[in-house]
């Protein structure tokens, strides 16, 4: 890296402190989108990847849909939350029956369930889907003004509650889980200090058994890091605010670290079909921005992989699937057409092989890549973190 780029990279972690949205004129408009936080990192990432030779051979697309699954989203009453969950339990098996990946596996959904919305009536129907092999459950949490002690209790209570349904994986007798932070505010990311409160959150997560964080991308939110389209460990002091702003990217031959691994989804500037303007593509699916073949191509083009294993391409997208308008997209014809696009574009058996994966399985494949494993990533879905009890008898 040139001295000028090195200097630029060194300055990036501090850019989150600049609230450019308060400025007048064009700079203020850009600041409202927080582009200064990540645009330089994305351009650098694009340049680095364009310098690489194209991979010759069959590539494997690992597709992971991570749902911030909040049945009570929008302060919905319990009765409405129960109806939302029941819709998923009733419709999702029928939808997925129509589609198969390269190993004959149906789509799998990763439900990041919010501990602050726990109720057995809301969790058990989703646990039933996990028992059918159609999903796995992980941890989501909205919290504010916490101390290390209070956050530890919230997370411990969440793990205990969800484990009553057999949905929590365990390793050596301890909970093993992945995490998405509510309101994106991982490691106390906001300028005003709200929506978290614990600077060393990443350290605490690891101590409680969290092996991976899948919060990002968050653009255009101010929590978005300057590191994009990467799989990495945070470097430097893990106890500092926004400790995810500096990276040790994982590669074939990388050593394991006693830290949470960050697995990012695609982030890009892209055009909508037929539009002249550029949009922020942050791999979020909702009623106003459903999944399409065009968006899928953008996600794949970001080429997220473990360095040295370019044939295993990771595409992690996210959604809030419980609210009715979003559920209509994820359980209806938009979803059906998207799975058809996955099969048509990335499952021909020669150029591409498609793999539907959970968040846990995606982490396991990343670990296998670090250890130099080759071949089909499907051989490594249970490589390090075993399946939760509820999923052990489910069809693969």
Secondary structure by P-SEA (a helix, b strand, c coil): ccaaaaaaaaaccccccccccccccaaaaaaaacccccaaaaaaaaaaaaaccccccbbbbbbbbbbccccccccccaaaaaaaaaaaacccccccccccccccccbbbbbbcccccccccccaaaaaaaaaccbbbbbbbbbccccaaaaaaaaaaaaaaaacccccccccccccbbbbbccccccccccccccccccaaaaaaaaaccccccccccccccccccccccccccccccccccccccccccccccccccbbbbbbccccccccccccccccccccccccccccaaaaaaaaaccccccccccbbbbbbccccccaaaaaaaacaaaaaaaaaaaacccccccbbbbbccaaaaaaaaaaaaaccccccccccccccccccccccccc
